[in-house]
Amino acid sequence: MNRNHFFVTGTDTGVGKTVVSLLLMRALFASGHTPFYFKPVQTGCRTVHDADSDALFVYGHCAQLADCDPARSVGLLYQAPKAPLFAARDAGTTVDTEALCAMLHDISNAHEHVVFEGAGGALVPITEHMFMTDLMAATDARTIVAARAGLGTINHTLLTLESLSRRNLDVAGVVMVQSPQAVTPEAMVVENIEAVERISGVPVLCVVPPLTDFMHDGEEAVQALGRALLTGGIRHP
């Protein structure tokens, strides 16, 4: 397991994986490192420069990447906004898993710190026989779970963590993300954190507040990620 690489997965689609990936990139840059962001499989886009491109979002809100091309940070891209298995099928093809895993291996070896971002949740199918968890294993990275901060997150987060644990994946922690559309009261967030940590034994590294300026807001979360992850002090029990 490479403690310098991180794989951001989610409890569901739209929970904030890309925001968490961005904040982790900012934390690594702030600590004097030169991290590389990589999205192994992007669906729902025609090109890397479409509005829904996760790589474009990260590059557009990370000052250190302002002059870089986000195309270098996407492996496979499919237009249909679906799980890779079906997005590839709609494109008349299947995912070449051997080539994809070789690509991840090369990227892991080429960079000191890599932030990988998955597509959807942990058990999203890439092919009929490969899931997002298999990509996590292929990267040899520590997993970070992005989860909603609000009602329902206890069940979704614990199910995700149980699935990762059964596959012997190293989980660095959970990051809860507040929804700008419906901010969860602090008392409920505290209870959600308590339940997740007590039942799973996995730490909640931070809570991301609603952000408007993605390049500068969220500094407390950035610092918390830096303290927890870059020291190497967090380990899955």
C-alpha positions in Angstrom: 0.0 0.0 0.0 1.4 3.4 -1.0 0.7 5.9 1.8 1.4 8.8 -0.6 -1.5 8.0 -3.0 -5.2 8.5 -2.3 -8.3 7.2 -4.0 -11.4 9.2 -3.4 -14.6 7.2 -3.7 -18.2 8.0 -2.6 -21.2 6.6 -0.9 -23.2 7.6 -4.0 -23.1 9.7 -7.1 -23.1 13.5 -6.4 -21.9 13.4 -2.8 -18.8 15.6 -3.4 -16.0 13.3 -4.5 -14.6 16.0 -6.9 -14.7 18.7 -4.2 -12.9 16.4 -1.8 -10.3 15.6 -4.5 -9.8 19.3 -5.0 -9.3 20.0 -1.3 -6.9 17.1 -1.0 -4.9 18.5 -4.0 -4.8 21.9 -2.2 -3.7 20.2 1.0 -0.8 18.5 -0.8 0.3 21.6 -2.6 0.1 23.6 0.7 2.5 21.0 2.2 5.1 21.6 -0.5 4.3 18.6 -2.6 3.5 18.4 -6.3 0.5 16.1 -6.5 -1.1 14.7 -9.7 -4.9 14.3 -10.1 -6.2 11.5 -12.1 -9.7 10.3 -13.1 -9.4 6.7 -14.4 -12.9 6.7 -15.9 -15.0 9.8 -16.7 -18.6 9.4 -17.9 -21.2 12.0 -18.8 -18.8 14.0 -21.0 -18.0 14.3 -24.7 -14.6 15.8 -24.0 -12.4 16.6 -21.0 -13.3 20.3 -21.5 -17.1 19.8 -21.1 -18.7 21.6 -18.2 -19.3 18.3 -16.3 -15.7 17.2 -16.5 -14.3 16.5 -13.1 -10.7 17.1 -14.2 -11.7 20.5 -15.7 -13.2 21.4 -12.3 -10.1 20.4 -10.4 -7.7 22.2 -12.8 -9.9 25.3 -12.9 -9.9 25.7 -9.1 -6.4 24.8 -8.3 -4.0 27.8 -8.8 -1.0 25.5 -9.3 -2.7 23.8 -12.3 -3.8 27.0 -14.0 -1.6 26.5 -17.1 -1.9 22.8 -17.3 -4.1 20.7 -19.6 -6.7 18.6 -17.8 -6.7 16.1 -20.6 -3.6 14.5 -19.1 -5.6 13.6 -16.0 -8.4 11.5 -17.6 -7.9 7.9 -18.6 -11.1 6.7 -20.3 -14.0 9.0 -21.3 -17.5 8.1 -22.3 -20.4 10.4 -23.2 -23.3 8.6 -21.5 -23.8 9.7 -17.8 -23.9 6.1 -16.6 -21.8 3.5 -14.8 -18.7 2.7 -17.0 -20.1 -0.7 -17.9 -23.1 0.8 -19.6 -21.5 4.0 -20.8 -18.9 1.9 -22.6 -21.6 -0.4 -24.0 -23.5 2.7 -25.3 -20.3 3.7 -27.1 -20.1 0.3 -28.7 -17.1 -1.0 -26.7 -16.0 -2.5 -23.4 -13.4 -1.2 -21.0 -10.0 -2.8 -21.5 -9.3 -3.5 -17.9 -5.8 -4.8 -18.5 -4.8 -1.6 -20.2 -6.6 0.5 -17.6 -4.8 -1.2 -14.7 -1.4 -0.8 -16.5 -2.1 2.9 -16.9 -2.8 3.3 -13.2 0.4 1.4 -12.4 2.4 3.7 -14.6 0.8 6.8 -13.1 1.4 5.6 -9.5 5.1 5.0 -10.3 5.5 8.3 -12.1 4.3 10.6 -9.3 5.1 10.9 -5.6 1.5 11.8 -4.7 -1.5 10.9 -6.8 -5.1 11.8 -6.0 -7.3 9.3 -7.9 -11.0 10.0 -8.2 -13.5 7.2 -8.8 -16.8 7.3 -10.7 -19.9 7.0 -8.5 -19.7 4.7 -5.5 -17.4 1.9 -4.5 -19.3 -0.9 -6.2 -20.0 0.8 -9.5 -19.4 -1.7 -12.3 -16.6 -1.0 -14.8 -17.2 -4.3 -16.6 -19.4 -7.3 -15.8 -16.5 -8.6 -13.6 -14.7 -5.5 -12.4 -15.9 -2.9 -9.9 -14.5 0.5 -8.7 -13.0 -1.4 -5.7 -10.8 -3.3 -8.1 -9.4 0.0 -9.4 -8.7 1.0 -5.8 -6.7 -2.2 -5.3 -4.9 -1.6 -8.6 -3.7 1.8 -7.5 -2.4 0.5 -4.2 -3.7 3.8 -2.7 -5.3 4.7 0.6 -9.1 5.2 0.2 -11.0 8.3 1.2 -14.8 8.0 1.3 -16.7 11.1 0.5 -20.1 11.1 2.2 -23.1 13.4 2.7 -23.2 15.1 6.0 -27.0 14.8 6.4 -29.8 12.4 7.1 -29.2 8.9 5.7 -25.4 9.1 5.6 -24.9 6.7 8.5 -26.4 3.8 6.6 -24.7 4.7 3.3 -21.3 5.3 4.8 -21.3 2.2 6.9 -22.3 0.0 4.0 -19.5 1.5 1.9 -16.9 1.0 4.6 -18.0 -2.5 5.2 -17.6 -3.3 1.5 -14.1 -1.8 1.5 -13.1 -3.7 4.6 -14.3 -7.0 3.2 -12.0 -6.4 0.2 -9.0 -5.6 2.5 -8.7 -2.0 1.2 -6.9 0.5 3.3 -9.3 3.3 4.4 -7.7 6.5 5.4 -11.0 8.1 6.6 -14.3 9.6 5.7 -14.9 13.2 4.6 -18.5 14.5 5.1 -19.7 17.1 2.7 -22.4 19.6 3.4 -24.9 20.1 0.7 -25.3 23.8 -0.3 -29.0 23.1 -1.1 -29.8 21.8 2.3 -27.3 22.4 5.1 -27.5 19.8 7.9 -27.8 21.2 11.4 -24.5 20.9 13.3 -26.1 18.7 16.1 -27.1 16.1 13.5 -23.6 16.2 11.8 -22.0 15.5 15.2 -24.3 12.5 15.7 -23.6 11.2 12.2 -19.8 11.4 12.9 -20.2 9.7 16.2 -22.2 6.8 14.7 -19.8 6.3 11.8 -16.6 6.4 13.9 -18.0 4.3 16.8 -19.5 1.5 14.6 -16.8 1.3 11.9 -13.7 2.4 13.7 -12.8 4.7 10.7 -12.2 8.3 11.5 -14.2 11.2 9.9 -11.3 13.4 8.9 -13.3 16.6 8.4 -16.6 18.2 7.4 -16.7 20.3 4.2 -19.0 23.3 4.6 -20.9 24.7 1.6 -18.4 26.4 -0.7 -18.8 29.2 -3.1 -15.2 30.0 -4.0 -13.6 26.6 -4.6 -10.1 28.0 -5.0 -10.0 29.7 -1.6 -12.9 28.5 0.6 -12.7 25.4 2.8 -9.3 26.2 4.3 -10.2 24.5 7.6 -11.0 21.3 5.7 -7.7 21.6 3.7 -5.7 22.0 6.9 -7.5 19.0 8.6 -6.8 16.8 5.6 -3.2 17.9 5.7 -2.8 17.1 9.4 -4.5 13.8 9.2 -3.2 12.3 5.9 0.2 13.8 5.3 1.6 12.8 8.7 0.7 9.2 8.0 -0.9 9.0 11.4 -4.3 7.6 10.3 -4.5 3.9 9.8 -7.5 1.6 9.4 -7.9 -0.3 12.6 
